[in-house]
Amino acid sequence: MNDRRFNALLGLAALLIVFVFAGFVLTLVVQSLPAVKQEGAAFLYGSEWNPVTARFGALPFIIGTLLTSSIALIIAIPLSLSAGIVMGEYVRSGWLRSLLNTLINVLASIPSVVFGLWGIEVVIPLVRNLAVLIGAPPYGAGILSASLVLAIMIIPYMSSMTREALMNVPAGLREGAFALGLTKQEVVTGIALPFARQSIFAGILLSLGRALGETMAVTMLIGNATRIPDSLFSLGNTLASVIASQFNEAASDVHRSAMMGLALMLLLITMIAGWFGRTLMRKGASAYGK
């Protein structure tokens, strides 16, 4: 195959990808129009979601999505950074590094439904006992349970990107710092982490995109209540979980259109997070001289 044919095949494949993506987005936009026309701007800020009366306000699901993802990030960031620093700075070779990498990869490959089942059996009883101790509603399921499991699910992605970012720090920087008499801890905190901060932050944003779009585990743990959460122990819903739980039961065209509107909203949020993360990764790669 000559270069001209090869380039033509590459161009055709790229065009096909663009066509599929454009058709995908266009389908969501067109299908969501009836609900958006009926509700107007209230589709974004309305808090009532009632298929019986044909009222569709997505604010409870937007808040639930952002809240669970934010709490998951707060929990996962220190754990992920710690694991990434250990693998990227202190255990760069040998059997322990292989073991840690294997565990991280296995954790990343576990299906979300397995995480959901584990959360039902382990996390929900723990959260329920905690709620009883502090006098909160003892649902067990809710925002906190879903956030804890989400945090565990995104730790492999964040820690892996932290490890790779630290391993890409030029060796000359470390050697120069050691030559000046800096300790290992000072090199890590004062040289490696600041140099890799953009790529580490990009990993956090990409993990946020993973958390925003998680469906099955969140649906099993969040309680599926259509209301704005007022505490960590409240029942709630996310954009992904309400689509999973209600789409097949939609009794009207407007209800199905509202589901499409939620899907479009979730797509836009995850695309923005992913674009921002990839932009930071490119800047980080430029800093490495690649």
Secondary structure, DSSP 8 states (H G I E B T S, - for coil): --HHHHHHHHHHHHHHHHHHHHHHHHHHHHHHHHHHHHHTTHHHH---EETTTTEE--HHHHHHHHHHHHHHHHHHHHHHHHHHHIIIII--SSHHHHHHHHHHHHHHHS-HHHHHHHIIIIIHHHHHHHHHHHT----SSSHHHHHHHHHHHHHHHHHHHHHHHHHTS-HHHHHHHHHTT--HHHHIIIIIHHHTHHHHHHHHHHHHHHHHH--HHHHHHSB---S---STTS-B--HHHHHHHHGGG--SHHHHHHHHHHHHHHHHHHHHHHHHHHHHHHHHHHHTT-
